[in-house]
Amino acid sequence: MSAKKIQLKFFLIFVLSIMLCLFLSSCSGSSSSSGGSSGGGDTPPAVIPVQEIKITGSAEIMRGQEPVQFVAEVIPSDATFNEVTWKSSDEWVAVVDETGKVSASDKPGAYPGTAEITATAGGVSASYEVTVKEVPVEQVKITGYENVTVNGKTTLGIHDILQLQASILPADASCQDILWTSSNMEVALVDANGRVKNGNQTGPVTITVAAVDKSNQPCGEKASVSIDVEFVPNGTEIPVSEIKIKGYDEMGVEGQVTFKAEFFPANATDNKVTWSSNNDTAVSIEQDSITGDAIITALAEAENVIITAAAGDKTAEYTIKTIRKVLHGYEEDENGVYLIYNRQGFSNCFYDIENKSFKLMTDIDFRGVERKDAGEIFDGTFDGNGHVIREYKVVDSPSGRYGFVSVLGGTIMNVTFDTPVIRLLGITHRETYTGVVAGKNNGTIKNVSINNAAVELGQVYADLFASAGLITGQSTGLIDNCTVDTGSLVIKFATSKTVLGGIAGINKGKIISSAANNINLTNPAKSVDYITATGGIAGVFSSGSYVKGSYAAGQITADDYAGGIAGVVEQGAADVSASIFVGLINSTGANTNTGLDYGSYTSITNEEEVYVKSVPAESTPKIKSPVTKIIRNNGQINDSLAEAARDMNKLLKKDADIHYLFKAGENEYEDIELMPKLN
């Protein structure tokens, strides 16, 4: 073998030796890494088992109370499988959710008793015994009969309906269901809402209310209470036993106040009231031909003027302590509040002193006066102090926003607008917002009543946008405990975009516990280029809209999007609960989308039925029908819904069949009778 071949052989052996050493070194390092504590290999970490679970919670839970949070502590805290699952040993006694909240079972047939709440994690379990107890009923009360009861005797004419209310004490008593019964249904019928009316006989009867369990069994000895009622024949005289007067202690000269007479019993037959005073030079009295109220005008300064109301053989007196002349008709009190004593005082200060607090000390009578402006932006507080503003009229505004004020940024409260008129037959503004209280509401409207309102809108130019409501044209603020009782809102043109609502044209804010009763909304046919929206509460629910416990009743005549609650609800924009519409919707357009559109779950009824609605708005396909009755709450009937139905019946002052519709499938809706389900 040549020397060169020998050298090459030894070189190859040397190279292979080095490569083998490197390979073995790598394997050794890898092995060390796998078994050592400082490596980063692929072997999974060791499992840390659960050793123990400790539960903390409550040994006793009362039926009807809020859920109690139980906590499971997993030991050690870094155990590998530490996710906790919960279970109750008896779900007819107590239930527990996935987060550990424990409550008494509300399943049909649920009962008090003992159950074990078990928490499990990593194959280890622990249990905690909980006892569910009843909160006993201590007392049941009936109210609502006092104003027709004299000397302990409750007397009703055969056409009277007595609305009773029941309350259970304590408020958190486990037994919360109510059962009304009549001792003689030939004399008196009582429904599930506590309304008592005559059967087909007159005479005495006992009405009983009881707190009952799910099987309609009384919940203990103190769980019922009764009252005695007597129905009397037609023509039976029910005499006035007492009169009370609601009035005011102070007046300003040229001011005006309304005094009201309250009769006991309320159904007294001889209740025609006459009014008089002991000082005809100090006051004059005009009697309202419809209500019988006394409209009192101060003529001169005086003290201790006695106003007398008489009916039957009973009288009542009320003393106006002071009538004084106030310079300019208003004054500022020690708190910086402007007190308004007459119409001149109102005219002198309300629109001239910006963003202050005002308080009415008088009714304001605008009969024979037409305002050509609606005030400016008002950021102060206007407290009507229970007074009435009569026949306020607006015929023009330089801002295109029409109402008692054009834009409200502050608060208007505690006032009644009687027979207000907004008549705009020559609109030139490209955007128009109209309402009796405010063209636009960015503040608070609270405890405001509107009676016999008339709003008419006409135009000069085509292609306008008009939004009108009987309270406000657009609201981004709060409307709370406000009512419209009889109102007409009419559009008199057909070439513009229009939005009408019984309370607000467009709602972007909150409407709570408010009602538009006996309304007539007319939004006539437009060309195909113009979209209209009309709703009993609002024409449009826009972004941020919140509506609760509010009602509309009356008639809607509309061309396009129309609904008893709202004409259009922008997708995902509204949170609506416990609100009702009863009335008729007349469709005038060829392509009318009546009732349900853009997530607007509306309730539209005929004259014999009330459909109740409690839903957050959500997107849904269009439904085109003259009458759409779709209510959705996932089949759940809750207390707020029941309260809304009962309140609406009282508002309507009539018996109504209450129905509740909820979505049962993609295109299926189930109709159930609401009241039997609630009671």
TORROMAR-316115 format. One record per residue (C-alpha): residue in three letters; chain; y, z, x negated. Coordinates in steps of 0.5 Angstrom, whole numbers. Each point is the difference from the previous one (the first is absolute). Layout:
N
> resn | chain | Y | Z | X
> ALA | A | Y | Z | X
...
This chain:
679
> resn | chain | Y | Z | X
> MET | A | 0 | 0 | 0
> SER | A | 7 | -2 | -3
> ALA | A | 5 | 5 | -1
> LYS | A | 5 | -3 | 5
> LYS | A | -6 | 1 | 5
> ILE | A | -1 | 7 | -2
> GLN | A | 7 | 2 | 0
> LEU | A | 1 | -3 | 7
> LYS | A | -6 | 4 | 3
> PHE | A | 3 | 6 | -3
> PHE | A | 7 | -1 | 3
> LEU | A | -3 | -2 | 7
> ILE | A | -4 | 7 | 0
> PHE | A | 6 | 4 | -2
> VAL | A | 4 | -3 | 6
> LEU | A | -6 | 1 | 5
> SER | A | 0 | 7 | -3
> ILE | A | 8 | 1 | 2
> MET | A | -1 | -2 | 7
> LEU | A | -6 | 4 | 1
> CYS | A | 4 | 6 | -2
> LEU | A | 6 | -2 | 4
> PHE | A | -4 | -1 | 6
> LEU | A | -4 | 7 | -1
> SER | A | 7 | 4 | -1
> SER | A | 2 | -3 | 7
> CYS | A | -6 | 2 | 3
> SER | A | 1 | 7 | -2
> GLY | A | 7 | 0 | 2
> SER | A | -2 | -2 | 7
> SER | A | -5 | 5 | 0
> SER | A | 4 | 5 | -2
> SER | A | 5 | -2 | 5
> SER | A | -5 | 0 | 6
> GLY | A | -2 | 7 | -2
> GLY | A | 6 | 3 | -2
> SER | A | 6 | 3 | 3
> SER | A | 6 | -4 | -3
> GLY | A | -3 | -7 | 2
> GLY | A | 2 | -5 | 5
> GLY | A | -7 | -3 | 2
> ASP | A | -3 | -3 | 7
> THR | A | -4 | 7 | 1
> PRO | A | 2 | 3 | 7
> PRO | A | 3 | 7 | 0
> ALA | A | -4 | 6 | 2
> VAL | A | 0 | 2 | 7
> ILE | A | 4 | 6 | 2
> PRO | A | -4 | 3 | 6
> VAL | A | 3 | 4 | 6
> GLN | A | -2 | 7 | -1
> GLU | A | 4 | 4 | 6
> ILE | A | 5 | -2 | 6
> LYS | A | 4 | 6 | 2
> ILE | A | 3 | -1 | 7
> THR | A | 7 | 3 | 3
> GLY | A | 2 | 0 | 7
> SER | A | 1 | 4 | 6
> ALA | A | -6 | 4 | 4
> GLU | A | 3 | -1 | 7
> ILE | A | 4 | -6 | 3
> MET | A | 3 | 0 | 7
> ARG | A | -2 | -6 | 5
> GLY | A | 7 | -4 | 0
> GLN | A | 3 | 2 | -6
> GLU | A | 2 | -5 | -6
> PRO | A | -6 | -2 | -5
> VAL | A | -1 | 5 | -6
> GLN | A | -1 | -2 | -7
> PHE | A | -6 | 2 | -3
> VAL | A | -1 | -1 | -8
> ALA | A | -6 | -1 | -4
> GLU | A | 0 | 2 | -7
> VAL | A | -5 | -4 | -4
> ILE | A | -2 | 4 | -7
> PRO | A | 1 | -3 | -5
> SER | A | 6 | -4 | 2
> ASP | A | -2 | -5 | -5
> ALA | A | -7 | -1 | 3
> THR | A | -2 | -8 | 0
> PHE | A | -1 | 0 | 8
> ASN | A | 5 | 4 | 3
> GLU | A | 2 | -4 | 6
> VAL | A | -1 | 5 | 6
> THR | A | -3 | -2 | 7
> TRP | A | 1 | 5 | 6
> LYS | A | -4 | 1 | 6
> SER | A | -1 | 5 | 6
> SER | A | -6 | 3 | 2
> ASP | A | 2 | -1 | 8
> GLU | A | 5 | -5 | 1
> TRP | A | 1 | 3 | 8
> VAL | A | 3 | 6 | -4
> ALA | A | 4 | -2 | -6
> VAL | A | 1 | -7 | -3
> VAL | A | 2 | -1 | -7
> ASP | A | 3 | -7 | -3
> GLU | A | -1 | -3 | -7
> THR | A | 6 | 4 | -3
> GLY | A | -3 | 7 | 3
> LYS | A | 5 | 1 | 6
> VAL | A | -4 | 4 | 5
> SER | A | 2 | 1 | 7
> ALA | A | -3 | 2 | 6
> SER | A | -4 | -6 | 4
> ASP | A | 3 | -3 | 5
> LYS | A | -6 | -4 | 2
> PRO | A | -2 | 0 | 8
> GLY | A | -4 | 6 | 1
> ALA | A | 2 | 4 | -7
> TYR | A | 0 | 7 | 0
> PRO | A | 2 | 6 | -4
> GLY | A | -5 | 3 | -5
> THR | A | -2 | 0 | -7
> ALA | A | -1 | -6 | -5
> GLU | A | -2 | -1 | -7
> ILE | A | 5 | -4 | -4
> THR | A | -4 | -3 | -6
> ALA | A | 3 | -4 | -6
> THR | A | -4 | -4 | -5
> ALA | A | 1 | -3 | -7
> GLY | A | -5 | -2 | -5
> GLY | A | -6 | 2 | 4
> VAL | A | 3 | 7 | 0
> SER | A | 2 | 3 | 7
> ALA | A | 4 | 6 | 3
> SER | A | 1 | 3 | 7
> TYR | A | 5 | 4 | 3
> GLU | A | -1 | 3 | 7
> VAL | A | 6 | -1 | 5
> THR | A | 1 | 3 | 7
> VAL | A | 4 | -4 | 5
> LYS | A | 3 | 4 | 6
> GLU | A | 4 | -1 | 6
> VAL | A | 7 | 2 | 1
> PRO | A | 0 | 3 | 7
> VAL | A | 4 | -2 | 5
> GLU | A | 5 | 6 | 2
> GLN | A | 4 | -3 | 5
> VAL | A | 1 | -6 | 4
> LYS | A | 7 | -2 | 3
> ILE | A | 3 | -4 | 6
> THR | A | 7 | -3 | 0
> GLY | A | 4 | -5 | 4
> TYR | A | 0 | 3 | 7
> GLU | A | 5 | 5 | -1
> ASN | A | 6 | -4 | 3
> VAL | A | -4 | -1 | 6
> THR | A | -2 | 8 | 1
> VAL | A | 4 | 5 | 4
> ASN | A | -2 | 7 | 0
> GLY | A | -7 | -2 | -3
> LYS | A | -1 | -5 | 5
> THR | A | -1 | -8 | -2
> THR | A | 2 | -4 | 6
> LEU | A | -1 | -8 | 0
> GLY | A | 1 | -5 | 5
> ILE | A | -6 | -5 | 1
> HIS | A | 4 | -6 | -4
> ASP | A | 1 | 5 | -6
> ILE | A | -3 | -1 | -7
> LEU | A | 0 | 7 | -4
> GLN | A | -1 | -1 | -8
> LEU | A | -3 | 6 | -3
> GLN | A | -1 | 1 | -7
> ALA | A | -6 | 4 | -3
> SER | A | 0 | 4 | -7
> ILE | A | -5 | 4 | -4
> LEU | A | 1 | 6 | -4
> PRO | A | -1 | 0 | -6
> ALA | A | 2 | -7 | -1
> ASP | A | -6 | 0 | -5
> ALA | A | -5 | 2 | 5
> SER | A | -6 | -3 | -1
> CYS | A | -1 | -2 | 7
> GLN | A | 6 | -5 | 1
> ASP | A | -3 | -4 | 6
> ILE | A | 4 | 0 | 7
> LEU | A | -4 | 0 | 7
> TRP | A | 5 | 0 | 6
> THR | A | -3 | 2 | 7
> SER | A | 2 | 0 | 7
> SER | A | -3 | 5 | 5
> ASN | A | 1 | -5 | 6
> MET | A | 0 | -7 | -2
> GLU | A | 2 | -1 | 8
> VAL | A | 6 | 3 | -2
> ALA | A | 2 | -1 | -7
> LEU | A | -3 | -5 | -5
> VAL | A | 1 | 1 | -8
> ASP | A | -1 | -5 | -5
> ALA | A | -2 | 1 | -7
> ASN | A | 8 | 0 | -2
> GLY | A | 1 | 6 | 4
> ARG | A | 4 | -4 | 6
> VAL | A | -1 | 3 | 7
> LYS | A | 1 | -4 | 6
> ASN | A | -2 | 1 | 7
> GLY | A | -7 | -2 | 3
> ASN | A | 0 | -1 | 7
> GLN | A | 1 | 7 | 3
> THR | A | 6 | 5 | -1
> GLY | A | -1 | 7 | -1
> PRO | A | -1 | 5 | -6
> VAL | A | -4 | -2 | -6
> THR | A | -2 | 3 | -7
> ILE | A | 1 | -4 | -6
> THR | A | -4 | 2 | -6
> VAL | A | 0 | -2 | -7
> ALA | A | -5 | 2 | -5
> ALA | A | -1 | 0 | -8
> VAL | A | -7 | -3 | 0
> ASP | A | -5 | -2 | -5
> LYS | A | -3 | -7 | -1
> SER | A | -5 | 1 | 6
> ASN | A | 6 | 2 | 4
> GLN | A | -2 | 7 | 0
> PRO | A | 6 | 6 | 0
> CYS | A | 1 | 3 | -7
> GLY | A | -1 | 7 | 2
> GLU | A | 3 | 5 | 5
> LYS | A | 8 | -2 | -2
> ALA | A | -1 | -7 | 0
> SER | A | 3 | -2 | 7
> VAL | A | 6 | 1 | 4
> SER | A | 2 | -2 | 7
> ILE | A | 6 | -1 | 5
> ASP | A | 0 | 0 | 7
> VAL | A | 4 | -6 | 3
> GLU | A | 1 | -2 | 8
> PHE | A | 1 | -7 | 2
> VAL | A | 5 | 0 | 7
> PRO | A | 0 | -6 | 5
> ASN | A | 6 | -5 | 0
> GLY | A | 6 | 3 | 3
> THR | A | -1 | 7 | -2
> GLU | A | 6 | 3 | -3
> ILE | A | 0 | 2 | -7
> PRO | A | 6 | 5 | -1
> VAL | A | 5 | 0 | -6
> SER | A | -2 | 7 | -3
> GLU | A | 5 | -1 | -6
> ILE | A | 5 | -4 | -3
> LYS | A | 2 | -1 | -8
> ILE | A | 6 | -3 | -2
> LYS | A | 0 | -4 | -7
> GLY | A | 7 | -1 | -2
> TYR | A | 5 | 2 | -6
> ASP | A | 5 | 6 | -2
> GLU | A | 6 | -4 | -2
> MET | A | 4 | -7 | 1
> GLY | A | 6 | -3 | -2
> VAL | A | 5 | -3 | 5
> GLU | A | -2 | -7 | 2
> GLY | A | -7 | 1 | -2
> GLN | A | -6 | -1 | 4
> VAL | A | -7 | 4 | 0
> THR | A | -6 | -1 | 5
> PHE | A | -3 | 6 | 3
> LYS | A | -7 | 0 | 2
> ALA | A | -3 | 4 | 6
> GLU | A | -8 | 3 | -1
> PHE | A | -4 | 2 | 6
> PHE | A | -5 | 5 | 1
> PRO | A | -5 | -2 | 2
> ALA | A | 1 | -7 | -3
> ASN | A | -3 | -3 | 7
> ALA | A | 4 | 3 | 4
> THR | A | 2 | -4 | 6
> ASP | A | 7 | 2 | 2
> ASN | A | 3 | -1 | -7
> LYS | A | 6 | -4 | 2
> VAL | A | 5 | 3 | -5
> THR | A | 8 | 1 | 2
> TRP | A | 5 | 1 | -6
> SER | A | 6 | 4 | 0
> SER | A | 5 | 4 | -4
> ASN | A | 5 | 6 | 1
> ASN | A | 5 | -4 | -4
> ASP | A | 2 | -7 | 3
> THR | A | 6 | -1 | -4
> ALA | A | -4 | 1 | -7
> VAL | A | -6 | -4 | 2
> SER | A | -2 | -6 | 4
> ILE | A | -7 | -1 | 2
> GLU | A | -4 | -7 | 1
> GLN | A | -7 | 0 | 2
> ASP | A | -5 | -5 | -2
> SER | A | -3 | -3 | 6
> ILE | A | -7 | -1 | -3
> THR | A | -1 | 6 | -4
> GLY | A | 4 | 5 | 3
> ASP | A | 3 | 2 | -6
> ALA | A | 8 | 3 | 0
> ILE | A | 4 | -4 | -5
> ILE | A | 6 | 5 | -1
> THR | A | 7 | -3 | -3
> ALA | A | 5 | 5 | -3
> LEU | A | 7 | -1 | 3
> ALA | A | 4 | 6 | -3
> GLU | A | -1 | 6 | -4
> ALA | A | -4 | 6 | 3
> GLU | A | -4 | 6 | -1
> ASN | A | -7 | 2 | 3
> VAL | A | 0 | -6 | 5
> ILE | A | -6 | 2 | 4
> ILE | A | -5 | -6 | 2
> THR | A | -5 | 1 | 6
> ALA | A | -6 | -4 | 2
> ALA | A | -3 | 1 | 7
> ALA | A | -6 | -2 | 3
> GLY | A | -4 | 3 | 6
> ASP | A | 3 | 7 | 1
> LYS | A | 0 | 1 | -8
> THR | A | 6 | -1 | -4
> ALA | A | 1 | 1 | -8
> GLU | A | 6 | 0 | -4
> TYR | A | 2 | -2 | -7
> THR | A | 6 | 2 | -4
> ILE | A | 4 | -4 | -4
> LYS | A | 4 | 5 | -4
> THR | A | 5 | -4 | -3
> ILE | A | 4 | -7 | 1
> ARG | A | 5 | -2 | -5
> LYS | A | 4 | -5 | -2
> VAL | A | -2 | -3 | -7
> LEU | A | 6 | -4 | -4
> HIS | A | -3 | -7 | -1
> GLY | A | -6 | 2 | 4
> TYR | A | -4 | 2 | -6
> GLU | A | 0 | 6 | -5
> GLU | A | -3 | 2 | -7
> ASP | A | -4 | 6 | 0
> GLU | A | -1 | 5 | -6
> ASN | A | -6 | -4 | -2
> GLY | A | 3 | -7 | 0
> VAL | A | -3 | -2 | 6
> TYR | A | 5 | -4 | 5
> LEU | A | -1 | 2 | 7
> ILE | A | 2 | -5 | 5
> TYR | A | 3 | 2 | 7
> ASN | A | 1 | -6 | 4
> ARG | A | 0 | -8 | -1
> GLN | A | 7 | 0 | -3
> GLY | A | -3 | 5 | -6
> PHE | A | -6 | -5 | -1
> SER | A | 4 | -6 | 0
> ASN | A | 5 | 4 | -5
> CYS | A | -5 | 2 | -5
> PHE | A | -7 | -3 | 0
> TYR | A | 1 | -6 | -3
> ASP | A | 6 | 2 | -4
> ILE | A | -3 | 6 | -4
> GLU | A | -6 | -3 | -4
> ASN | A | -6 | 3 | -1
> LYS | A | 2 | 7 | 2
> SER | A | -4 | 5 | 5
> PHE | A | 2 | -1 | 8
> LYS | A | -2 | 4 | 6
> LEU | A | 1 | -2 | 7
> MET | A | 3 | 6 | 4
> THR | A | 1 | -5 | 6
> ASP | A | -4 | -6 | 4
> ILE | A | 4 | -6 | -2
> ASP | A | 1 | -5 | 6
> PHE | A | 2 | -7 | -2
> ARG | A | 0 | -3 | 7
> GLY | A | 5 | -6 | 0
> VAL | A | 0 | 0 | -7
> GLU | A | -3 | -6 | -5
> ARG | A | 0 | 1 | -7
> LYS | A | 1 | -6 | -4
> ASP | A | -4 | 3 | -6
> ALA | A | -6 | 5 | -2
> GLY | A | 3 | 4 | -5
> GLU | A | -1 | -1 | -7
> ILE | A | -6 | 3 | -5
> PHE | A | -1 | 7 | 2
> ASP | A | -3 | 5 | -5
> GLY | A | 2 | 7 | 3
> THR | A | -3 | 4 | 6
> PHE | A | 2 | -1 | 7
> ASP | A | -3 | 6 | 4
> GLY | A | 1 | -2 | 8
> ASN | A | -2 | 8 | 1
> GLY | A | -4 | -2 | 6
> HIS | A | 6 | -4 | 3
> VAL | A | 0 | -7 | 4
> ILE | A | 4 | -7 | -2
> ARG | A | 1 | -4 | 6
> GLU | A | 0 | -7 | 1
> TYR | A | 2 | -2 | -8
> LYS | A | 1 | -7 | 0
> VAL | A | 0 | -5 | -6
> VAL | A | 2 | -7 | 0
> ASP | A | 2 | -2 | -7
> SER | A | -1 | 2 | -7
> PRO | A | 3 | -3 | -6
> SER | A | -6 | 2 | -4
> GLY | A | -6 | -3 | 4
> ARG | A | -3 | 7 | 1
> TYR | A | 1 | 2 | 7
> GLY | A | -1 | 7 | 3
> PHE | A | 4 | 7 | 0
> VAL | A | 0 | -1 | -7
> SER | A | -1 | -6 | -4
> VAL | A | -4 | 3 | -6
> LEU | A | -3 | 7 | 0
> GLY | A | -1 | 4 | -7
> GLY | A | 1 | 7 | 3
> THR | A | -3 | 3 | 6
> ILE | A | 2 | -1 | 8
> MET | A | -4 | 6 | 4
> ASN | A | 0 | 4 | 7
> VAL | A | 4 | -5 | 4
> THR | A | -2 | -4 | 6
> PHE | A | 3 | -7 | 1
> ASP | A | 1 | -2 | 8
> THR | A | 0 | -7 | 2
> PRO | A | 2 | -3 | -7
> VAL | A | 2 | -7 | 0
> ILE | A | -1 | -5 | -6
> ARG | A | 2 | -7 | 3
> LEU | A | 1 | -5 | -6
> LEU | A | 0 | -7 | 3
> GLY | A | 4 | -4 | -6
> ILE | A | -4 | 2 | -6
> THR | A | 3 | -4 | -6
> HIS | A | -3 | 5 | -6
> ARG | A | -6 | -4 | -3
> GLU | A | -4 | 7 | 0
> THR | A | 1 | 5 | 6
> TYR | A | -3 | 7 | 0
> THR | A | 1 | 4 | 7
> GLY | A | -2 | 6 | 3
> VAL | A | 4 | 5 | 5
> VAL | A | 0 | 6 | -6
> ALA | A | 1 | -5 | -6
> GLY | A | -1 | -7 | -2
> LYS | A | -4 | 3 | -6
> ASN | A | -3 | 6 | -1
> ASN | A | 0 | 3 | -7
> GLY | A | 0 | 7 | 1
> THR | A | -2 | 5 | 6
> ILE | A | 0 | -1 | 8
> LYS | A | -3 | 6 | 3
> ASN | A | 0 | 3 | 7
> VAL | A | 4 | -6 | 3
> SER | A | -1 | -2 | 7
> ILE | A | 2 | -7 | 3
> ASN | A | 0 | -1 | 7
> ASN | A | 1 | -6 | 4
> ALA | A | 2 | -5 | -6
> ALA | A | 2 | -7 | 0
> VAL | A | 0 | -5 | -6
> GLU | A | 1 | -7 | 1
> LEU | A | 1 | -5 | -6
> GLY | A | 2 | -7 | 0
> GLN | A | 2 | -5 | -5
> VAL | A | 6 | -5 | -3
> TYR | A | -4 | -3 | -5
> ALA | A | -7 | -2 | -1
> ASP | A | -5 | 2 | -6
> LEU | A | 2 | 8 | 1
> PHE | A | -4 | 6 | -2
> ALA | A | 0 | 5 | 5
> SER | A | -4 | 7 | 0
> ALA | A | 2 | 5 | 6
> GLY | A | -3 | 6 | 3
> LEU | A | 2 | 5 | 5
> ILE | A | 1 | 6 | -5
> THR | A | 1 | -5 | -7
> GLY | A | 0 | -7 | -2
> GLN | A | -4 | 2 | -6
> SER | A | -2 | 7 | -3
> THR | A | -2 | 2 | -7
> GLY | A | 1 | 7 | 1
> LEU | A | -2 | 5 | 6
> ILE | A | 0 | 0 | 7
> ASP | A | -3 | 7 | 3
> ASN | A | -1 | 2 | 7
> CYS | A | 4 | -5 | 3
> THR | A | 0 | -3 | 7
> VAL | A | 2 | -6 | 4
> ASP | A | -1 | 0 | 7
> THR | A | 1 | -6 | 3
> GLY | A | 3 | -6 | -4
> SER | A | 1 | -7 | 0
> LEU | A | 0 | -4 | -6
> VAL | A | 1 | -8 | 1
> ILE | A | 1 | -6 | -5
> LYS | A | 4 | -5 | 4
> PHE | A | -1 | -6 | -5
> ALA | A | -6 | -4 | -3
> THR | A | 2 | -3 | -6
> SER | A | 0 | 6 | -5
> LYS | A | -5 | 5 | -3
> THR | A | 0 | 6 | 4
> VAL | A | -4 | 7 | -1
> LEU | A | 0 | 5 | 6
> GLY | A | -2 | 7 | 1
> GLY | A | 0 | 5 | 5
> ILE | A | 2 | 5 | -6
> ALA | A | 2 | -4 | -6
> GLY | A | 0 | -7 | -1
> ILE | A | -3 | 0 | -7
> ASN | A | -3 | 7 | -2
> LYS | A | -1 | 2 | -8
> GLY | A | 1 | 7 | 1
> LYS | A | -3 | 6 | 4
> ILE | A | 0 | 0 | 8
> ILE | A | -3 | 7 | 2
> SER | A | -1 | 3 | 7
> SER | A | 4 | -6 | 3
> ALA | A | 0 | -4 | 7
> ALA | A | 3 | -6 | 3
> ASN | A | -2 | 1 | 8
> ASN | A | 1 | -5 | 5
> ILE | A | 3 | -5 | -5
> ASN | A | 1 | -8 | 2
> LEU | A | 0 | -4 | -7
> THR | A | 1 | -8 | 1
> ASN | A | -1 | -4 | -6
> PRO | A | 0 | -7 | 3
> ALA | A | -3 | -7 | -2
> LYS | A | 2 | -3 | -7
> SER | A | -1 | -6 | -3
> VAL | A | -6 | -1 | -5
> ASP | A | 5 | 1 | -6
> TYR | A | 2 | 7 | 2
> ILE | A | -5 | 6 | 0
> THR | A | 1 | 6 | 5
> ALA | A | -3 | 7 | 0
> THR | A | 0 | 5 | 5
> GLY | A | -3 | 7 | 1
> GLY | A | 1 | 6 | 4
> ILE | A | 1 | 5 | -6
> ALA | A | 3 | -5 | -5
> GLY | A | 0 | -8 | 0
> VAL | A | -3 | 1 | -7
> PHE | A | -3 | 5 | -5
> SER | A | 2 | -1 | -7
> SER | A | -1 | 3 | -6
> GLY | A | -1 | 7 | 0
> SER | A | 0 | 1 | 7
> TYR | A | -3 | 6 | 3
> VAL | A | -1 | 2 | 8
> LYS | A | -3 | 6 | 3
> GLY | A | 0 | 2 | 7
> SER | A | 5 | -5 | 3
> TYR | A | -1 | -3 | 6
> ALA | A | 3 | -7 | 4
> ALA | A | -1 | -1 | 7
> GLY | A | 3 | -6 | 4
> GLN | A | 0 | -8 | 0
> ILE | A | 0 | -5 | -6
> THR | A | 2 | -7 | 1
> ALA | A | -1 | -4 | -6
> ASP | A | -1 | -7 | -3
> ASP | A | -4 | 2 | -6
> TYR | A | -3 | 6 | -4
> ALA | A | 0 | 6 | 5
> GLY | A | -3 | 6 | 1
> GLY | A | 1 | 7 | 3
> ILE | A | 0 | 4 | -6
> ALA | A | 3 | -6 | -5
> GLY | A | 1 | -7 | 0
> VAL | A | -2 | -1 | -7
> VAL | A | -2 | 5 | -5
> GLU | A | 0 | -3 | -7
> GLN | A | -6 | 0 | -4
> GLY | A | -2 | 7 | -3
> ALA | A | 7 | 3 | 2
> ALA | A | -1 | 5 | 6
> ASP | A | -3 | 7 | 1
> VAL | A | 0 | 0 | 8
> SER | A | -4 | 6 | 3
> ALA | A | 0 | 3 | 7
> SER | A | 5 | -5 | 3
> ILE | A | -1 | -3 | 7
> PHE | A | 2 | -6 | 4
> VAL | A | 0 | -1 | 8
> GLY | A | 3 | -6 | 4
> LEU | A | -1 | -7 | 0
> ILE | A | 1 | -6 | -5
> ASN | A | 2 | -7 | 3
> SER | A | -1 | -5 | -5
> THR | A | 5 | -6 | 1
> GLY | A | -2 | -4 | -6
> ALA | A | -5 | -6 | -1
> ASN | A | -3 | 3 | -7
> THR | A | 1 | 8 | 2
> ASN | A | -3 | 5 | -5
> THR | A | 0 | 5 | 5
> GLY | A | -3 | 7 | -2
> LEU | A | -3 | 0 | -7
> ASP | A | 3 | -4 | -6
> TYR | A | 1 | 2 | -7
> GLY | A | -3 | 6 | 0
> SER | A | 3 | 2 | 6
> TYR | A | -5 | 4 | 5
> THR | A | 4 | 1 | 6
> SER | A | -2 | 3 | 7
> ILE | A | 2 | -5 | 6
> THR | A | -2 | 3 | 7
> ASN | A | 0 | -2 | 7
> GLU | A | 4 | 5 | 5
> GLU | A | -7 | 4 | 1
> GLU | A | -2 | 1 | -7
> VAL | A | 3 | 3 | -6
> TYR | A | -3 | -2 | -7
> VAL | A | 1 | 5 | -5
> LYS | A | 0 | -2 | -8
> SER | A | 0 | 4 | -6
> VAL | A | -1 | -5 | -6
> PRO | A | 3 | -1 | -7
> ALA | A | 2 | -8 | 0
> GLU | A | -5 | -5 | -4
> SER | A | -1 | -7 | 0
> THR | A | -4 | -3 | 6
> PRO | A | 0 | -7 | 3
> LYS | A | 4 | -3 | 5
> ILE | A | -2 | 2 | 7
> LYS | A | 4 | -5 | 5
> SER | A | -1 | 3 | 7
> PRO | A | 5 | 2 | 6
> VAL | A | -3 | 7 | 0
> THR | A | -3 | 3 | -7
> LYS | A | -3 | 7 | 0
> ILE | A | -2 | 2 | -7
> ILE | A | 0 | 7 | -2
> ARG | A | -3 | 2 | -7
> ASN | A | -2 | 7 | -3
> ASN | A | -7 | -1 | -2
> GLY | A | -2 | 3 | 6
> GLN | A | 3 | 7 | -1
> ILE | A | 4 | 3 | 5
> ASN | A | 4 | 6 | -3
> ASP | A | 5 | 5 | 3
> SER | A | 6 | -4 | -2
> LEU | A | -3 | -6 | 5
> ALA | A | -1 | 5 | 5
> GLU | A | 7 | 3 | 0
> ALA | A | 3 | -7 | 0
> ALA | A | -4 | -2 | 6
> ARG | A | 2 | 6 | 4
> ASP | A | 7 | 0 | -2
> MET | A | 1 | -7 | 2
> ASN | A | -3 | 2 | 7
> LYS | A | 5 | 5 | 1
> LEU | A | 5 | -5 | -2
> LEU | A | -2 | -5 | 5
> LYS | A | 0 | 5 | 5
> LYS | A | -6 | -3 | 3
> ASP | A | -8 | 0 | 0
> ALA | A | -3 | -5 | -5
> ASP | A | -7 | -2 | -2
> ILE | A | 0 | 1 | -7
> HIS | A | -4 | -5 | -4
> TYR | A | -2 | 0 | -8
> LEU | A | -2 | -6 | -3
> PHE | A | -3 | 0 | -7
> LYS | A | -3 | -6 | -5
> ALA | A | -7 | 1 | 0
> GLY | A | -2 | -7 | -4
> GLU | A | 3 | -6 | -2
> ASN | A | 3 | -3 | 6
> GLU | A | -3 | 6 | 5
> TYR | A | 4 | 5 | 3
> GLU | A | -2 | 6 | 4
> ASP | A | 3 | 3 | 6
> ILE | A | -1 | 7 | 2
> GLU | A | 4 | 5 | 5
> LEU | A | 4 | 4 | -5
> MET | A | 1 | 7 | 4
> PRO | A | -7 | 2 | 1
> LYS | A | -1 | -1 | -7
> LEU | A | 5 | 4 | -2
> ASN | A | -2 | 6 | 4
